[in-house]
Every structure is written in C-alpha cells, then in structure tokens.
C-alpha cells in the first residue's frame, strides 16, 4: 500500500525535501495520487530532473528554506540523511505544516545479500502491474539499480538499509551508459550483495537484459530473471487497443524505432513490414516516426491504415492520439506526446468495443 493512502493530497501542494534516489518512491507515489509536487534538494537526480522537464513537478537545486513551505499542505522529508530529514520535520512543525516521513517496509526475512543479481521487469509504470515475485525481490535487495520508467513508488518497500542507484537514460539527454550499468551490477555482485536491476516493462524486450546477464555471467555472478509486463503489450491494452482480434488481424510485430529506415544501423526490412498485414508496434520511435510512416506508405502500406500513439501508458499522465499511418506522426507532435510512447499501426488501432 502506498504511503499516501488516507492522505487527501489530490490537487494540493506537497513539498518533498530531497531530490536524490531516496526521493524517487515518495515523489512517484505523490504524483500517482494527484498531488502538486515541488522538490527541493541540493543534488538533483537524473530521473527527478526528467520529471521536472516533462512538467510533472517543479524542482529547486538547493537546501529547503522556510519560504519553501508557504502554501504547502504536506512536507515529505526524503533526503536519505536522518539528520537532514529530522531538521526538515522540525522546521515544518515550527511553521504548522504537517510532515510525513515515508514508512519503509522491511521483513524479518530480509538479510544480507549472497552475491547475486536479479533482473526484474517492473511493467509499464503502474506499481499494481509489478509481479508478486518482483515485489519480493525489491523487498529483499541490498542494492537496487533502477531506471526512470520502473514503478518507482514501490521503492518505499525496499529495506531501510538498501542502496538505491538511479541509472536513468533520458532520450537524447542525460544518461548512464550501459557499460557503467553492467559495471555496477558486477561490482556489487562481487561484493557479496543481493542486487536487483529494476526496469520498466520487461528486461528482455528492448531492455538490454541479455547484455546485463552476459556481463554478470562473465564475472561468475548468478543471475535470476523475473519477467515483467512488456510495455509493447501493456501500452496498447491500457489505451483500449487489442494487438490481435479474430476479425482484424492474426498477429503482431514489435520493432524498435530508435533508428529510422535507411540508417546504416537499421536492420529491419521495412518493405516486408509494410506488407505483413499484421499489427505493427513501434517502441522508442517518437523522434523517427515521420520517417518510419513515410517509408511504410512508400513501401505499399495503405495511407488510411489506422494508427495510434499512446504516451505514459499506465501512469496518471497517460495520453493517446489516433489517426492514420499517413498523419499519426504529425498528430503525435501536435498533441505534444513525448517519450515514453508507443505507436500501434494496423486495423486494431481503430478498435472500439462498441463497434
């Protein structure tokens, strides 16, 4: 259960003191509950900076001052430093503002790690779509290496002594290299810790989980895999689109749009995809969508083929837009949809349960 349960935070201003990894869980839980979140902290993590860039919260790069509490309904100390958090609680009390620390759930079974890595697929972002096995792994971890698209509010259930490492990758922005992520998994695994690699979606569907497993195996570190609900499946479903339908299509294809058609790095046969007569699901393709759809039409896909883009699937900020393969790129831009987003092209993109 989220720490926000029972708190009337929807539409109210909430200040989070701290902008590092320890603040990820309370910030995402507050956003999911509809709070108007402002974050103040001297060091701002990549994922929190990305949330601010997307307009989901405001952030200030400094220590909390009394003026920051003006008009605030709730203060959440989340710096990860007990002394700093205690100071913020005292400041809030002096100003008559309620302060609620994030309770951390730990089980009696939680114990020191055994030098292993668990690759956990976190699903599309809604913490309710994380598997039970994935939740158990988070609760027992010594170290959590997390992405920005993982269900970050679930980190409130990590052990109090667990180390949280933010390795967010922002499209065409700040990022932690995959090589460094592999190094972190190996370093902590070799140090005898129980490491959880928590990602959004499924680690093995454009999640580079195979590379992480190889790096750990090369170092002699045992690896366990806990599959997650892939965003390729969940995104369309959450937007009301079935990828298959007996009257419409007999299959679907999932591809990466990270590089456009014609790019030397692209290995996809776009001509075959244009004529496959199955649902086409494009991940990581917002920036290249215009080039992709132009190529599909040029290779024979009918210009009036239904299409839909859904952004932030599974989150309170989920939005979608429908069109055709000929205009979905322009509609996506016009509606201001940004990554993470998925585009579905095919007859099912026009699906309506009442049709």
C-alpha positions as CSV (number, residue, x, y, z in Angstrom):
1,X,0.0,0.0,0.0
2,X,1.3,3.5,-0.9
3,X,2.2,5.8,2.0
4,X,-0.2,8.3,0.5
5,X,-3.2,6.1,1.4
6,X,-5.5,8.0,3.6
7,X,-3.9,11.4,2.8
8,X,-6.0,13.9,0.9
9,X,-3.2,15.1,-1.4
10,X,-5.0,15.3,-4.8
11,X,-4.8,18.8,-6.1
12,X,-2.8,20.0,-3.1
13,X,0.7,21.3,-2.9
14,X,3.3,18.9,-1.4
15,X,6.9,19.6,-0.8
16,X,9.5,16.8,-1.0
17,X,12.7,17.5,0.8
18,X,15.4,15.7,-1.1
19,X,16.0,15.1,-4.9
20,X,18.2,12.0,-4.9
21,X,17.4,8.3,-5.2
22,X,15.7,8.1,-1.8
23,X,13.1,10.6,-3.0
24,X,12.0,8.6,-6.1
25,X,9.5,6.4,-4.3
26,X,7.6,9.2,-2.4
27,X,7.7,11.5,-5.4
28,X,6.1,9.0,-7.8
29,X,3.6,7.9,-5.2
30,X,2.5,11.5,-4.7
31,X,2.2,12.1,-8.5
32,X,0.2,8.9,-8.8
33,X,-2.1,10.3,-6.1
34,X,-2.6,13.6,-7.9
35,X,-0.6,15.9,-5.7
36,X,1.1,19.1,-6.9
37,X,4.7,18.2,-6.1
38,X,7.6,20.5,-5.6
39,X,11.0,19.1,-4.9
40,X,13.9,20.9,-3.2
41,X,17.3,19.4,-2.8
42,X,21.0,20.3,-3.3
43,X,21.6,17.4,-5.6
44,X,19.0,16.5,-8.2
45,X,19.0,13.0,-9.7
46,X,18.5,12.4,-13.4
47,X,15.0,10.8,-13.1
48,X,13.7,13.7,-11.0
49,X,15.2,16.2,-13.4
50,X,13.4,14.4,-16.2
51,X,10.1,14.6,-14.4
52,X,10.6,18.3,-13.9
53,X,11.5,18.7,-17.6
54,X,8.2,16.9,-18.5
55,X,6.3,19.4,-16.4
56,X,5.1,16.8,-13.8
57,X,6.7,18.6,-10.9
58,X,8.9,21.6,-10.0
59,X,12.4,21.3,-8.7
60,X,14.8,23.6,-6.9
61,X,18.6,22.9,-6.6
62,X,19.3,23.9,-3.1
63,X,18.5,23.1,0.6
64,X,15.0,23.6,1.9
65,X,14.2,27.1,3.4
66,X,11.2,28.3,5.4
67,X,9.8,30.1,2.4
68,X,9.5,26.8,0.5
69,X,6.8,25.8,3.0
70,X,4.5,28.7,2.3
71,X,1.1,27.4,1.0
72,X,2.2,23.8,1.3
73,X,-0.3,21.2,2.7
74,X,2.3,18.5,3.4
75,X,6.0,18.1,3.7
76,X,7.7,14.8,3.0
77,X,11.4,14.5,4.2
78,X,13.2,12.2,1.8
79,X,16.8,13.2,1.6
80,X,18.0,9.8,2.9
81,X,20.0,11.6,5.6
82,X,18.3,11.1,9.0
83,X,19.7,14.3,10.4
84,X,18.6,16.4,7.4
85,X,15.2,14.8,7.4
86,X,14.8,15.4,11.2
87,X,15.7,19.1,10.7
88,X,13.0,19.4,8.0
89,X,10.4,17.8,10.2
90,X,11.2,20.3,13.0
91,X,11.0,23.2,10.5
92,X,7.6,22.0,9.3
93,X,6.4,21.6,12.9
94,X,7.5,25.2,13.8
95,X,5.6,26.5,10.8
96,X,2.5,24.4,11.5
97,X,2.8,22.3,8.4
98,X,2.2,18.5,8.5
99,X,5.3,16.4,7.8
100,X,5.0,12.7,7.0
101,X,8.1,10.6,6.6
102,X,7.9,7.7,4.2
103,X,7.4,4.4,6.1
104,X,9.8,1.7,4.8
105,X,8.5,-1.8,5.0
106,X,11.1,-4.4,5.9
107,X,10.5,-8.1,6.5
108,X,12.1,-10.2,9.2
109,X,13.4,-12.4,6.4
110,X,15.4,-9.5,4.9
111,X,19.1,-10.4,5.3
112,X,22.5,-9.7,3.8
113,X,22.9,-10.4,0.1
114,X,24.5,-13.5,-1.3
115,X,26.3,-12.1,-4.3
116,X,23.6,-12.5,-6.9
117,X,21.8,-10.3,-9.5
118,X,18.0,-10.4,-10.1
119,X,16.7,-8.8,-13.3
120,X,13.2,-7.6,-12.5
121,X,10.8,-6.4,-15.2
122,X,8.7,-3.7,-13.5
123,X,5.9,-3.4,-16.0
124,X,4.7,-0.3,-17.7
125,X,4.9,2.0,-14.7
126,X,1.8,1.3,-12.6
127,X,3.0,-0.3,-9.4
128,X,0.0,-2.6,-9.4
129,X,1.3,-4.2,-12.6
130,X,4.6,-5.4,-10.9
131,X,4.5,-9.1,-10.3
132,X,4.5,-10.6,-6.8
133,X,7.9,-12.1,-7.4
134,X,9.2,-8.8,-8.5
135,X,7.9,-7.1,-5.3
136,X,9.5,-9.8,-3.2
137,X,12.8,-9.2,-4.9
138,X,12.6,-5.5,-4.3
139,X,11.9,-6.1,-0.6
140,X,14.9,-8.4,-0.2
141,X,17.5,-6.4,-2.1
142,X,20.7,-4.9,-0.7
143,X,21.2,-2.7,-3.8
144,X,18.6,-1.6,-6.3
145,X,19.8,-0.3,-9.7
146,X,16.7,1.4,-11.2
147,X,15.5,3.1,-14.4
148,X,13.2,6.1,-14.6
149,X,10.4,4.1,-16.2
150,X,10.3,1.5,-13.4
151,X,7.4,1.7,-10.9
152,X,9.5,3.9,-8.6
153,X,6.9,4.3,-5.8
154,X,7.4,0.6,-5.0
155,X,10.9,1.5,-3.7
156,X,9.2,2.6,-0.5
157,X,9.0,-1.1,0.3
158,X,12.7,-1.7,0.0
159,X,14.7,-2.4,3.1
160,X,15.8,0.7,5.2
161,X,19.5,-0.1,4.5
162,X,19.1,-0.8,0.8
163,X,21.2,1.4,-1.5
164,X,19.2,2.9,-4.4
165,X,21.2,3.8,-7.6
166,X,19.5,5.9,-10.3
167,X,20.7,4.9,-13.7
168,X,18.2,6.8,-15.8
169,X,18.6,7.2,-19.5
170,X,16.8,10.3,-20.9
171,X,16.2,10.1,-24.7
172,X,18.8,12.5,-26.3
173,X,19.6,13.8,-22.8
174,X,21.4,12.8,-19.6
175,X,22.1,9.1,-19.3
176,X,24.1,6.4,-17.5
177,X,25.9,4.3,-20.1
178,X,25.0,0.6,-20.4
179,X,28.7,-0.2,-19.8
180,X,28.5,1.6,-16.5
181,X,25.3,-0.1,-15.5
182,X,26.9,-3.5,-16.2
183,X,29.9,-2.5,-14.1
184,X,27.6,-1.5,-11.2
185,X,25.8,-4.9,-11.3
186,X,29.2,-6.7,-11.3
187,X,30.8,-4.5,-8.6
188,X,28.0,-5.0,-6.1
189,X,27.5,-8.7,-7.0
190,X,31.2,-9.4,-6.5
191,X,31.0,-7.6,-3.1
192,X,28.5,-10.2,-2.0
193,X,25.4,-8.2,-2.3
194,X,21.9,-9.1,-3.4
195,X,21.4,-6.8,-6.4
196,X,18.1,-6.1,-8.1
197,X,18.1,-4.5,-11.5
198,X,14.6,-2.9,-11.7
199,X,13.5,-1.7,-15.2
200,X,10.2,-0.7,-16.7
201,X,8.5,-3.2,-19.0
202,X,10.4,-6.5,-19.4
203,X,14.2,-6.7,-19.3
204,X,14.3,-8.9,-22.4
205,X,12.2,-6.7,-24.7
206,X,14.4,-3.9,-25.7
207,X,15.6,-3.7,-22.1
208,X,19.2,-4.9,-22.7
209,X,18.7,-7.6,-20.1
210,X,20.6,-10.1,-22.2
211,X,23.7,-7.8,-22.1
212,X,23.4,-7.4,-18.3
213,X,23.1,-11.2,-17.9
214,X,26.2,-11.7,-20.0
215,X,28.2,-9.2,-18.0
216,X,27.3,-10.9,-14.8
217,X,27.9,-14.4,-16.1
218,X,31.3,-13.4,-17.3
219,X,32.1,-12.3,-13.8
220,X,30.7,-15.6,-12.3
221,X,27.7,-13.9,-10.7
222,X,24.5,-15.9,-10.5
223,X,21.5,-14.3,-12.3
224,X,17.8,-14.7,-11.7
225,X,15.2,-13.4,-14.2
226,X,11.8,-12.2,-13.1
227,X,9.8,-11.3,-16.3
228,X,7.7,-8.2,-16.4
229,X,4.7,-7.0,-18.4
230,X,6.2,-5.5,-21.6
231,X,5.1,-2.0,-22.5
232,X,4.7,-3.3,-26.0
233,X,1.7,-5.3,-24.8
234,X,0.5,-3.2,-21.9
235,X,0.6,0.2,-23.6
236,X,-1.9,-0.6,-26.3
237,X,-4.1,-2.6,-23.9
238,X,-4.2,0.3,-21.4
239,X,-5.3,2.6,-24.3
240,X,-8.1,0.1,-25.2
241,X,-6.3,-1.5,-28.2
242,X,-6.1,-5.3,-28.6
243,X,-3.0,-6.2,-30.6
244,X,-4.8,-9.2,-32.1
245,X,-8.5,-9.6,-32.9
246,X,-10.0,-12.6,-34.7
247,X,-11.8,-10.4,-37.2
248,X,-9.0,-7.9,-37.7
249,X,-5.5,-9.5,-37.6
250,X,-3.8,-12.7,-36.8
251,X,-0.5,-11.5,-35.4
252,X,1.6,-8.5,-34.3
253,X,5.2,-7.4,-34.7
254,X,7.2,-5.4,-32.2
255,X,10.1,-3.3,-33.5
256,X,12.4,-0.6,-32.3
257,X,12.1,2.8,-33.9
258,X,15.4,4.0,-32.3
259,X,16.9,4.5,-35.7
260,X,14.9,5.4,-38.8
261,X,14.7,3.5,-42.1
262,X,17.7,4.0,-44.2
263,X,20.0,4.5,-41.3
264,X,23.1,2.2,-41.5
265,X,22.3,0.9,-38.0
266,X,18.8,-0.2,-39.0
267,X,18.5,-4.0,-39.7
268,X,14.7,-4.0,-40.2
269,X,13.1,-4.9,-43.5
270,X,10.6,-2.1,-43.6
271,X,9.2,-3.2,-47.0
272,X,8.3,-6.5,-45.6
273,X,6.7,-4.9,-42.5
274,X,4.6,-2.6,-44.7
275,X,3.1,-5.7,-46.4
276,X,2.9,-8.1,-43.4
277,X,-0.8,-7.4,-42.8
278,X,-0.3,-7.7,-39.0
279,X,-0.3,-5.2,-36.2
280,X,2.9,-3.2,-36.1
281,X,4.1,-1.9,-32.6
282,X,6.8,0.7,-32.6
283,X,8.8,1.3,-29.4
284,X,11.2,4.2,-29.0
285,X,10.0,5.8,-32.2
286,X,8.7,9.3,-31.4
287,X,11.6,11.1,-32.9
288,X,11.8,8.9,-36.0
289,X,8.0,8.4,-36.5
290,X,7.7,10.7,-39.5
291,X,10.5,8.8,-41.4
292,X,9.1,5.4,-40.4
293,X,5.5,6.1,-41.5
294,X,6.6,7.8,-44.8
295,X,8.6,4.7,-45.6
296,X,5.8,2.3,-44.7
297,X,3.4,4.2,-47.1
298,X,6.1,4.3,-49.8
299,X,6.6,0.5,-49.4
300,X,2.9,-0.2,-50.0
301,X,1.0,0.2,-46.7
302,X,-2.3,1.9,-47.4
303,X,-2.2,5.5,-46.3
304,X,-5.5,5.2,-44.5
305,X,-4.3,2.3,-42.2
306,X,-5.4,3.2,-38.7
307,X,-2.7,4.2,-36.2
308,X,-2.5,5.3,-32.6
309,X,0.2,6.7,-30.3
310,X,0.0,6.3,-26.5
311,X,2.3,8.1,-24.1
312,X,3.0,7.4,-20.4
313,X,0.9,4.2,-20.6
314,X,-0.1,3.1,-17.1
315,X,0.6,6.4,-15.4
316,X,-1.8,9.2,-14.4
317,X,-0.4,11.2,-17.2
318,X,-1.3,8.7,-19.9
319,X,-2.5,10.3,-23.2
320,X,-3.2,9.0,-26.6
321,X,-4.0,10.2,-30.1
322,X,-5.5,8.3,-33.1
323,X,-5.0,8.9,-36.8
324,X,-3.7,7.0,-39.8
325,X,-0.3,5.9,-40.8
326,X,-0.2,9.0,-43.1
327,X,-0.8,11.5,-40.3
328,X,0.0,9.9,-37.0
329,X,3.5,11.4,-36.8
330,X,2.0,14.9,-37.2
331,X,-0.8,14.3,-34.8
332,X,1.7,12.9,-32.2
333,X,3.7,16.1,-32.4
334,X,0.6,18.4,-32.4
335,X,-0.7,16.7,-29.2
336,X,2.7,17.1,-27.6
337,X,3.2,13.4,-26.9
338,X,6.7,12.7,-25.8
339,X,8.7,9.5,-24.8
340,X,7.9,7.1,-23.3
341,X,5.4,6.5,-26.1
342,X,4.3,3.6,-28.3
343,X,2.8,3.7,-31.8
344,X,0.4,1.0,-33.0
345,X,-0.3,0.7,-36.7
346,X,-2.9,-1.6,-38.1
347,X,-6.6,-2.3,-38.2
348,X,-6.8,-2.8,-34.4
349,X,-5.7,0.8,-33.9
350,X,-9.3,1.8,-34.9
351,X,-10.8,-0.7,-32.4
352,X,-13.9,0.3,-30.4
353,X,-15.7,-2.2,-28.1
354,X,-19.0,-0.8,-29.3
355,X,-18.2,-1.2,-33.0
